[in-house]
Amino acid sequence: MNQTQTAPANLLSRPMMAVMCAQFFSAFGDNALLFATLALIKQQDYPAWSQPVLQMLFVGAYIVLAPFVGQFADNFAKGRVMMAANSLKLAGALIICFGFNPFLGYCLVGVGAAAYSPAKYGILGELTHGGQLVKANGLIEASTIAAILIGSVAGGVLADWHVGMALAVCALTFGVAVVANVFIPQLPAARRADSWNPVRMVGGFASACRLLWRNGETRFSIIGTSLFWGAGVTLRFLLVLWVPVALGIMDNATPTTLNAMVAVGIVFGAGAAAKLVRLETARRCMPAGILLGLVVVALSLQHHLLPSYMLLALIGILGGFFIVPLNALLQQRGKESVGAGNAISVQNFGENIAMLLMLGLYSLVVKLGATAVVIGIGFGVLFSAAIVLLWWTTRSRATRS
């Protein structure tokens, strides 16, 4: 591959299509594997409160590796970093397939995902021009959400048929993602590392955190995306608990199809954001975040399947409109300061701390016996209040400056 290739002008160029394809199969595997593994641990009679622990191990890998994966992504061709990361995901899926500890296998998938994320988002700024970055993010989010939609449903439906077959399909999709990464051009490294000493790398990561946190735009983006993904992963587990209680449905497929409706909505929300929001107007996404929490409250009080589908699609639309401008803003500002890979690593660090805290709180309230409806109402109210506080804080600072 050409080591000095420059960013192509066409948003739907072959390299961008290769990234989208690799991302689709990688995200498909992530989501199908989660629901297949949840079915496996239910089959093996693990307690209900242990289900969020599966995801906590996954996000824990992001947190532990955050000081290192950004430099790794920026120091090598990002397409090859994505290939190595998908290979780790494949190894984790095979561990679960062959009957080893599912928590260990899913943790290894988390290690691969932690390495994959900064390369996946960082390469967008190398394959597109600045004016196309929001649209490129919209495309990658659309690819991701399509994968979440199909992967979530496939994981649940296949697990109802045969858990082993569901796990095998997950491993196969990670293998396809590895192959797709071959077609991503080997672009030059974004920046060479000064040192691979772990202590210095942690120090460099801390410096990147401080630099991004001092900038009002990047701080706003990190907090917003952290709240969104912390809420999103908690909602996923809440649906598994809520469906039998509120709808009286006991299978594995219904929670996955309800999650898929969120994915459908995000596709439309991401498309709307790409058309209506620019980097300079990223704060227009904030009302969508506030409404998202309120719709979660309405969903929690619902007892019929069809309105539940509609409300979850609306949650997805609001979520897509909320998250895409924040991602693009951080990538652009991060690329200008600490490097795109390091910026995404800092973002992942914040997002996964939020996920870990929210999942820990969720697991605790489930263990204490709170009902799914009460958890959903409290969750929605707290999320809306957090977005209102973030919006008010950023508007106050902008007015003072």
C-alpha positions in Angstrom: 0.0 0.0 0.0 1.1 3.5 -0.6 2.6 4.9 2.6 2.1 8.5 1.6 -1.5 8.4 0.4 -3.4 11.6 1.1 -7.0 11.9 2.2 -9.4 11.3 -0.7 -11.9 14.0 -1.6 -14.8 11.6 -2.2 -16.8 10.8 1.0 -17.8 7.4 -0.4 -14.3 6.5 -1.6 -13.1 2.9 -1.5 -11.1 3.5 1.7 -14.1 5.0 3.5 -16.3 2.1 2.3 -13.7 -0.4 3.6 -13.8 1.4 7.0 -17.6 1.3 7.1 -17.6 -2.4 6.1 -15.1 -3.3 8.8 -17.0 -1.2 11.3 -20.3 -2.9 10.4 -19.0 -6.5 11.0 -17.0 -5.5 14.1 -20.0 -3.8 15.7 -22.3 -6.6 14.6 -20.1 -9.1 16.4 -19.9 -6.9 19.6 -23.7 -6.6 19.8 -24.6 -10.1 18.8 -22.0 -11.5 21.2 -23.3 -9.5 24.1 -26.9 -11.0 23.8 -25.6 -14.5 23.0 -23.4 -14.4 26.0 -26.2 -13.0 28.2 -28.3 -16.0 27.1 -25.4 -18.3 27.9 -25.0 -17.0 31.5 -28.7 -17.2 32.0 -28.6 -20.8 30.8 -25.8 -21.5 33.2 -27.8 -20.0 36.1 -25.7 -17.0 36.9 -27.6 -14.5 39.2 -29.4 -11.6 37.5 -27.2 -8.9 39.1 -24.1 -10.5 37.3 -25.4 -9.6 33.9 -24.2 -6.0 34.1 -20.8 -7.3 35.4 -20.3 -8.8 31.9 -20.4 -5.3 30.4 -18.4 -3.8 33.3 -15.5 -6.0 32.5 -15.8 -4.9 28.9 -15.7 -1.2 29.7 -13.0 -1.8 32.4 -10.6 -2.7 29.6 -11.3 0.7 28.0 -10.5 2.5 31.2 -7.3 0.5 32.0 -5.9 0.8 28.4 -7.0 4.4 27.8 -3.5 5.8 28.4 -1.9 3.5 25.8 -4.3 2.9 22.9 -4.4 6.5 21.7 -0.6 6.6 21.2 -0.8 3.1 19.7 -3.4 4.3 17.1 -1.5 7.4 16.2 1.9 5.7 16.0 0.9 3.1 13.4 -1.3 2.9 10.3 -4.8 3.0 11.8 -6.1 0.3 9.4 -3.6 -2.2 10.7 -4.4 -1.2 14.3 -8.1 -1.9 13.5 -7.1 -5.3 12.1 -5.1 -6.3 15.2 -8.0 -5.1 17.5 -10.5 -7.2 15.6 -8.2 -10.2 15.9 -8.4 -9.8 19.7 -12.2 -9.7 19.5 -12.1 -12.9 17.4 -10.0 -14.6 20.1 -12.3 -13.5 22.9 -15.4 -14.9 20.9 -13.6 -18.2 20.4 -12.9 -18.5 24.1 -16.6 -18.2 24.8 -17.5 -20.6 21.9 -15.2 -23.3 23.2 -16.8 -23.3 26.7 -14.2 -21.3 28.7 -15.2 -18.6 31.2 -17.6 -16.2 29.4 -16.6 -13.3 31.5 -12.9 -13.8 30.6 -13.7 -14.1 26.9 -15.9 -10.9 26.9 -13.2 -9.0 28.7 -10.8 -9.9 25.9 -13.3 -8.6 23.4 -13.3 -5.4 25.5 -9.5 -5.2 25.1 -9.9 -5.4 21.3 -12.7 -2.8 21.3 -10.5 -0.4 23.4 -7.7 -0.6 20.9 -10.1 -0.4 17.9 -12.1 2.7 18.9 -9.4 5.5 18.6 -8.2 4.0 15.3 -11.7 3.8 13.9 -12.7 7.4 14.7 -9.2 8.8 14.2 -8.9 7.5 10.6 -12.0 9.5 9.6 -9.9 12.7 9.8 -7.3 11.1 7.6 -9.7 9.9 4.9 -11.9 13.0 4.7 -11.5 16.7 4.7 -12.5 18.9 7.7 -15.8 20.1 6.1 -16.8 16.4 5.5 -16.1 15.2 9.1 -19.6 15.5 10.5 -21.0 13.7 7.4 -18.2 11.0 7.7 -19.2 10.6 11.4 -22.9 10.3 10.3 -21.9 7.5 7.8 -19.8 5.6 10.4 -22.6 6.0 13.0 -25.1 4.7 10.4 -22.9 1.7 9.7 -22.6 1.1 13.5 -26.3 1.4 14.1 -27.1 -0.9 11.3 -24.8 -3.4 12.8 -26.4 -2.9 16.3 -29.8 -3.3 14.7 -29.0 -6.5 12.9 -26.5 -7.9 15.4 -28.7 -7.3 18.5 -31.7 -9.1 16.8 -29.5 -11.9 15.5 -27.9 -12.5 18.9 -31.2 -12.8 20.6 -33.0 -14.8 17.9 -30.1 -17.2 17.4 -29.7 -17.7 21.1 -33.4 -18.7 21.3 -32.7 -21.3 18.7 -29.2 -22.5 19.9 -26.7 -20.6 22.1 -23.7 -22.4 20.6 -24.8 -21.5 17.0 -25.2 -17.8 18.1 -21.7 -17.7 19.5 -20.3 -19.3 16.4 -21.9 -16.7 14.2 -20.4 -13.9 16.4 -16.9 -15.4 15.9 -17.4 -15.6 12.2 -18.4 -11.9 11.9 -15.2 -10.9 13.7 -13.3 -12.9 11.2 -15.0 -11.1 8.3 -14.1 -7.8 10.0 -10.4 -8.8 10.1 -10.6 -9.5 6.3 -12.3 -6.2 5.6 -9.5 -4.3 7.4 -7.1 -5.5 4.7 -8.7 -3.1 2.2 -8.1 0.0 4.3 -5.1 1.9 2.9 -1.9 1.9 5.0 -1.8 5.6 5.6 1.3 7.2 7.3 1.3 7.3 11.1 -0.3 10.5 12.5 2.6 11.1 14.9 5.5 9.2 16.3 5.7 8.4 20.0 8.5 10.0 22.0 8.5 7.1 24.4 6.9 3.7 25.0 7.7 3.8 28.6 4.4 3.0 30.4 5.0 5.6 33.1 5.7 8.3 30.5 2.7 7.1 28.5 0.4 7.5 31.5 1.9 11.0 32.0 1.3 11.9 28.4 -2.2 10.7 28.6 -2.8 12.7 31.7 -1.4 15.8 29.9 -3.8 15.1 27.0 -6.7 14.8 29.5 -5.8 18.2 31.1 -5.4 19.9 27.7 -8.7 18.7 26.4 -10.5 19.4 29.7 -9.3 23.0 29.8 -10.8 23.6 26.3 -14.5 24.5 26.7 -15.6 22.8 23.5 -13.8 19.5 24.0 -14.8 19.4 27.7 -18.4 19.9 26.7 -18.1 17.1 24.1 -16.5 14.6 26.5 -19.1 15.2 29.2 -22.0 14.9 26.7 -20.8 11.7 25.1 -19.9 10.2 28.4 -23.4 10.8 29.7 -25.0 9.4 26.5 -23.0 6.2 26.3 -23.3 5.6 30.1 -27.1 5.9 29.7 -27.2 3.9 26.5 -25.5 0.8 28.0 -27.6 1.0 31.1 -30.8 1.2 29.0 -29.7 -2.0 27.2 -29.6 -4.0 30.4 -32.7 -2.2 31.8 -34.7 -3.5 28.8 -33.7 -7.1 29.6 -35.1 -6.6 33.1 -38.1 -4.4 32.1 -39.6 -6.5 29.2 -40.7 -9.5 31.4 -42.1 -7.2 34.1 -43.8 -4.6 32.0 -44.8 -6.6 28.9 -44.9 -10.1 30.3 -42.6 -11.5 27.6 -40.0 -14.0 28.7 -37.9 -14.7 25.5 -34.4 -13.5 24.5 -35.5 -12.0 21.2 -37.9 -9.3 22.4 -35.3 -7.2 24.4 -33.0 -7.4 21.4 -35.6 -6.2 18.9 -36.5 -3.4 21.2 -32.8 -2.4 21.4 -32.8 -2.6 17.6 -35.5 0.0 17.4 -33.1 2.4 19.2 -30.6 1.6 16.5 -33.1 2.4 13.7 -33.9 5.7 15.3 -30.2 6.6 15.7 -29.7 6.2 11.9 -32.3 8.9 11.3 -31.1 11.1 14.1 -27.5 10.9 12.8 -28.7 11.8 9.3 -30.6 14.8 10.6 -27.6 16.0 12.6 -25.3 15.7 9.5 -27.7 18.0 7.6 -28.7 20.5 10.3 -25.7 20.8 12.6 -22.2 22.1 11.9 -19.2 22.1 14.2 -19.8 25.8 15.0 -23.4 25.0 16.1 -22.8 21.7 18.0 -24.8 22.9 21.0 -28.0 22.7 19.0 -28.0 19.0 20.0 -28.6 19.6 23.7 -32.4 19.8 23.7 -32.5 16.3 22.1 -30.5 15.0 25.1 -33.0 16.5 27.5 -36.0 15.1 25.6 -34.3 11.7 25.5 -34.4 11.3 29.3 -38.1 12.3 29.4 -39.0 9.7 26.7 -37.2 7.0 28.8 -39.6 8.0 31.7 -42.6 7.6 29.3 -41.3 4.2 28.2 -40.9 3.0 31.8 -44.6 3.5 32.3 -45.6 1.7 29.2 -47.2 -1.8 29.2 -47.9 -2.4 25.5 -45.5 -3.7 22.9 -46.3 -1.4 19.9 -46.0 1.9 21.7 -42.8 0.6 23.3 -41.3 0.1 19.8 -42.3 3.7 18.9 -40.9 5.2 22.0 -37.6 3.4 21.6 -37.3 4.5 18.0 -37.8 8.1 19.2 -35.1 7.6 21.9 -32.8 6.5 19.0 -33.6 9.6 16.9 -32.9 11.9 19.8 -29.7 10.0 20.6 -28.4 10.1 17.1 -29.0 13.9 16.8 -27.3 14.3 20.2 -24.2 12.2 19.8 -23.0 12.8 16.2 -22.1 16.6 16.5 -20.3 16.0 19.8 -18.2 13.2 18.3 -17.2 15.4 15.3 -16.4 18.4 17.5 -14.0 16.4 19.7 -12.3 14.7 16.7 -11.7 18.1 15.0 -10.5 19.9 18.0 -8.5 16.9 19.3 -6.8 16.5 16.0 -5.6 20.1 16.2 -4.2 19.7 19.7 -3.3 16.2 21.0 -3.9 14.1 18.0 -7.2 12.4 17.0 -6.2 9.0 18.5 -5.3 10.5 21.8 -8.5 12.6 21.8 -10.7 9.6 21.2 -8.8 7.7 23.9 -9.6 10.5 26.4 -13.2 10.4 25.2 -13.3 6.6 25.7 -11.8 7.0 29.2 -14.6 9.4 30.2 -17.3 7.4 28.5 -16.3 4.1 30.0 -16.0 5.6 33.5 -19.5 6.8 33.1 -20.6 3.4 31.9 -18.9 1.7 34.8 -20.4 4.0 37.3 -23.9 3.7 35.8 -23.7 -0.1 35.4 -22.4 -0.4 39.0 -25.3 1.7 40.3 -27.8 -0.3 38.2 -26.4 -3.6 39.4 -26.6 -2.3 43.0 -30.3 -1.2 42.8 -31.2 -4.5 41.1 -29.6 -6.4 43.9 -31.4 -4.2 46.4 -34.7 -5.2 44.8 -35.8 -2.0 43.0 -38.4 -2.7 40.3 -37.6 -2.2 36.6 -40.2 0.6 36.3 -38.8 2.6 39.3 -35.3 2.2 37.9 -36.4 3.4 34.5 -38.2 6.5 35.8 -35.2 7.5 38.0 -32.8 6.8 35.2 -34.7 9.1 32.8 -35.1 11.9 35.2 -31.5 11.9 36.2 -30.3 11.9 32.6 -32.5 14.8 31.6 -31.3 16.8 34.7 -27.7 16.1 33.9 -28.1 17.4 30.3 -29.9 20.5 31.6 -27.0 21.2 34.0 -24.4 20.7 31.2 -26.2 23.0 28.8 -26.8 25.7 31.4 -23.1 25.5 32.5 -21.8 25.8 28.9 -24.2 28.6 28.0 -23.1 30.5 31.2 -19.4 30.1 30.4 -20.0 31.2 26.8 -21.9 34.3 27.9 -19.1 35.3 30.3 -16.4 34.8 27.7 
